[in-house]
């Protein structure tokens, strides 16, 4: 499988708790239901610890069967069918700052 990862930034004015609550409680279910070809969806919520500085507020992993599935997803995001997801993203994300990566994962240690 191929994974798309996105570094996410909360919308200005939201607390960490509001951001995490909305992402986990509302957006995740919508994403899992509406994204075509999605095989796995994982949210990674940053834990703030003294001495650690993060860029962003969390990252999401979207798994697809292959690179073609990722391309289809990106094309889908440009269609009217994706509007509910895009509108929901605008409720809790600073969408101007999202950084996306497409990666191939290798297990080195089990």
C-alpha positions in Angstrom: 0.0 0.0 0.0 1.0 3.6 -0.5 0.5 6.2 2.2 -0.3 9.9 2.0 0.6 11.8 5.1 -0.5 15.4 5.7 0.9 17.7 8.4 -2.1 19.6 9.8 -2.4 23.0 11.5 -5.4 24.0 13.6 -7.5 26.9 12.6 -6.5 30.1 14.4 -8.7 30.7 17.5 -9.2 27.0 18.3 -7.8 25.5 21.5 -5.8 22.2 21.2 -8.7 20.4 22.8 -11.3 21.9 20.4 -9.1 20.9 17.4 -8.5 17.4 18.6 -12.1 16.9 19.6 -13.5 18.0 16.2 -10.9 16.1 14.2 -11.5 12.9 16.1 -15.2 13.2 16.8 -16.5 14.6 13.5 -14.0 14.8 10.7 -12.6 11.3 11.0 -15.9 9.6 10.5 -16.7 11.8 7.4 -13.3 11.2 5.9 -13.6 7.4 6.4 -17.1 7.4 4.8 -16.5 9.8 1.8 -12.9 9.3 0.5 -12.9 6.9 -2.4 -10.4 4.1 -2.4 -9.3 4.7 1.2 -8.0 1.5 2.9 -6.9 2.9 6.2 -7.1 6.3 8.0 -5.0 7.2 11.0 -5.0 10.4 13.0 -1.8 11.3 14.9 -2.5 13.9 17.6 0.6 15.6 18.9 1.2 15.4 22.7 2.8 18.5 24.0 5.8 17.7 26.2 8.4 20.1 27.8 11.4 20.5 25.6 9.7 19.4 22.4 8.7 21.8 19.7 6.4 20.8 16.9 5.6 22.2 13.5 1.8 21.8 13.1 -0.7 20.2 15.4 -0.9 16.7 14.1 -0.7 14.6 11.0 -3.0 12.2 9.2 -2.2 9.0 7.3 -4.4 8.0 4.4 -3.6 4.6 3.0 -4.4 3.5 -0.6 -3.8 0.3 -2.6 -1.3 1.9 -4.9 0.0 5.2 -6.3 -2.9 5.3 -8.8 -5.3 5.3 -5.8 -3.5 8.4 -4.4 -3.7 10.1 -7.8 -7.4 9.4 -8.0 -7.9 10.8 -4.5 -6.1 14.0 -5.4 -8.2 14.3 -8.6 -11.4 13.6 -6.6 -10.6 16.5 -4.2 -11.1 18.8 -7.2 -14.7 17.5 -7.8 -18.1 18.5 -6.4 -18.2 15.1 -4.6 -15.4 16.3 -2.3 -17.1 19.5 -1.3 -18.5 18.1 2.0 -15.0 17.0 3.1 -13.4 20.3 2.0 -16.0 22.4 3.8 -15.5 20.3 6.9 -11.7 20.8 6.8 -12.3 24.5 6.8 -14.1 24.3 10.1 -11.1 23.2 12.1 -7.9 23.4 9.9 -5.8 26.2 8.6 -6.0 24.7 5.1 -3.4 27.2 3.7 -0.7 25.5 5.8 -1.4 21.8 5.1 1.7 20.0 3.9 1.2 16.6 2.0 3.6 13.8 1.5 3.3 10.5 -0.4 5.5 7.8 1.0 6.3 4.2 0.7 6.7 2.6 4.1 9.4 0.0 5.0 9.4 -2.0 8.2 12.9 -2.4 9.5 12.2 -3.7 13.1 9.0 -5.6 14.0 
